[in-house]
Amino acid sequence: MCLPQVYCGTMKIGIVSDIHGNLPGLEAALDSMGSIDHLICPGDAFDEYSFSNEVVARLRELKADYVLGNHEDMFFSRAGERARSHPGIDQELMQWAASRPHYLNLEFGDKRLLLFHSTPWEPYGDYVFPHMKSTLVRFGESDADYMVYGHTHSQLLQRHNGTLVINPGSAGHARDASNGRRLSYCLLDTETDEAQIVDYDDPRLVRNTG
């Protein structure tokens, strides 16, 4: 278990996941959120072997807590060697992304948040969907106040044994039929212990009717 990264006091936190290189989708989420204290991203900021300078730069600029997802793992694997040599990639940004962990233990005042992409237990990479109650109960076995993950692109807010489990859906590649396959993000207020998932349209798919 990694040592906690401690922030002073409670915060309003924006959560964006599975951006998959969709900078307009990320920017639309940030604009919709308004003023937040902190941003976190549970992985898949870019898409397989297509590194996104713009998305990674934005996360770094905003000092987001960002963990590696399966798409980052593919890119930084041996199979991604050719992709990493693409001349258009900002090497400094790529090294920053490569240095991100797979798991973060965050503390906001007296509230503890665990951030990861799929599951906090091995084997990593399982898809945990909202209907998988028995698996989700395992998240509640932690002593964390919040467990935040991505991977499925399916939004989720469930409380198990006092732990609020959050999947914000995808801010870049909508797949969730339950919200009409729209993009989404989550706002978490650690002072009030309330979370809200917000749906929005993918700017890349909105036609200009002006």
N, C-alpha and C positions, 0 to 999 in steps of 0.2 A: 504494500500500500504506500502510495507516495505521500510525502508531507504536504500539509495543506498550504495553499496560497491564500494569505489573509488580506481582506479588505476591511477598512474601518467603516462600521455602521451598516445599516440596511440600505438597499439600493433598488432602483427601478432598472430591470435588466431586459434588454432586447435579445431574443434568441432567433438566429437564422441558421438553417441547416440545408445541406444538399443543394448548394447554389449551382454547382456544375458549370461554372464559368459564365453564368448569366448575370453580367454586371447590371443591365437595366433592371432585372428582377431584384437584385440586392439593393440598388439605389431606391427603387420604389418602396421597398420595405422600410428602409431607413427614413425616407420622407414621411411615410405613414405613421411611424412610431412617434415622431416628435422628439421631445427632449427625454433622453435616457441617461442613466449614470454609467452603464457598462454594457458591452456587447459580448455575447459568446456564440461560438459556432461549433457544433458537434460533428464536423467533418464534411468531406466531399465538396470542398470549395471549388475544385475544378474537375474536369471530365476526363477520366481514364488517362489517355496519353496526350491530352491537349491541356497543357499548363496555361493558366490565365494570369498573366502579369497584373491585369487590372483588378481582378477580384482579390488576389493575394495582397496587392499593394494597399487596397482599401481596408482590408482586415488589419493589416499591420499599422496603417495610419490611425485607425480607430482604437488601437491597443486591445483588440479583441482577444479573449481567451479562445483559442482555436486548437482543436485536436485533429489528429489524422483519421481519415476514413478509409474505406477499402479502395477508393479511387486514387487517393494519395499513395496507398501501399502499392498499387499496381504501377503507378508512375515511377516510384522510387525503387522498384524491384529490378532485378536483372533484366526482365523483359522490357523495361522502360528505358534502357540505356540509350537507344537510338533517339527516342523522344526527348530525352534530357539534353541531347546535343543540338537541338534545333537552334539556329542562330537568333531567332526572335525572342528567346527566353532571357529574361533578366536574371543573371546568375546569382546575384545577391538575394533577390526575392526567392529564388528557388532554394537556396541554402537556408534561408529563414524558414520557409515552409517545411523543409526536410527536418529541421530541428524541433518541430512541434512534437509534443508527446501524444500517446494514444489515450491517455486518461488524465484527468485533472481533478483534484480535490480542492474545492474553493470554499472559503468561509467569508460570509457577509454579515458582520456583527456576530450574533449568536446562531446564525443559520448556516447550515452546511449543504453544499451542492456538489454532486458528483457528475462530471461531464465525460461522456464517451460516445463512440459512434454507434455501436451495435449492442453489445452486452458487456458487463464488467467482469464476466467470468469466461473461462476457456471452455470450448473452442470459440474464439471470437468470430464474428461474421454472421451469426444467426440473425434471421429476420423475426422481430417480435412485433406482431400486429395487434391492434386493439382487442381483437376477439380472443387472444391467447391468455386467458385469465390466469391459468395455473403458472405460466411462465412469468407473467407480470407480478404475481405475488412474490416471486423471488426478489424483485427489486425492493419490495417492502421489508426484506430481511436485513437491509442495511440500516445503520443508525443515522443516515443522511435525512435532511429535511426534503431535499429535492434530488431526483435522478433525471438527468437530461440526456436524451439520445436522439439519433436520427435514423438514417439507413433505409427505412421502409418508405419514406415519403408520405406516410399516413399519420395524420395528426392525432394526438392523444393527450388527454388530461384525466388521470385516474389517481386516486389516493389508495395506497395499500399500507396498512399497519402504520399510519401516520406519515408515510413518505409520499409526497406528490410526484408522480411519474409524468414526465413531459416529453412529448415528441412534437415539435412545432410544425411538422410537415415539411414541404420543400419550398425554398425561396428562389428556386431556379428551374426545376423540372417537375411540373405538376403531374401526379399519377393518381391521386386520391379521389375515387369516384364519390366519396361521401360529401365532398365540398364542391362538386361539379368540376373537378380537375382544375382548380385554381391554385395559385401560389398562396403561401401562408407563412406567418411568423408568429412568435409568441411574445407577450409581455408578461414579465414576472415581477411582482412587487414583494420583496422579502420583508417589508415592514407589515403589510396587511395580510401576507401569505396568500395573495390572490394571483391567479394566472388567467390570461385571456389569449385565445388564438384568433388571429385576424386573417381573413381571406382577402385576396386582391387579385386583379387580373395581371397576367404576364404582359408587360409593356411591348414585348416583341410581337405579340399577337393582336394587339389593339389597333384596329384600322383608323387611319386619319380620315374623318368625315367632314373636315372643315372646308 
